[in-house]
Amino acid sequence: MKDVGTTADVAPECAGEDHGRHQRVIYVVDDNAAIRKSLHFALESGGFTVQSFERPSEFLEDIAERKPAPILLDVRMPEIDGFQLLQNLRDRAIDWPVIMMTAHAEIPLAATAHKLGAIDFIEKPFAIDDLEERLVAAFSALS
């Protein structure tokens, strides 16, 4: 198992049968540049198209024009936290699958994430193959 930040590839089967013809999009919203860079590299190596955002406001800017896709969302950010962003999405009736990420995993945080409709909750640092399994479920939730 390799942690995010290594050169681990996401398995091509995770990208679906259309790998190579249509790339699947994943949105990453995290204020940590190193995490965004690591996820971008690892997921794009696996055939995904990754769109990264440092601030939730950047992500929300053109949300109506964005293609529905899984969102990897950090819990703790300075502008608004991940829970507030998730609530904002739900208030707008945007029910794309969300995987919450945090370096401070606690049961109450996970419970809040699920209550707001996140499909999963993952603790940083995490192995890319662990994330890969969760992304399979996230893409299935889009169908």
Buried (B, 14 or more C-beta within 10 A) or exposed (E): EEBBBBEBBBBEEBBBEEBEEEBBBBBBBBBBEEBBBBBBBBBBEBBBBBBBBBBBEEBBEEEEEBEEBBBBBBBBBEEBBBBEBBBBBEEEEBEBBBBBBBEEBEEEBBEBBEEBBBBBBBBBEBBBBBBBEBBBEBBEBEE
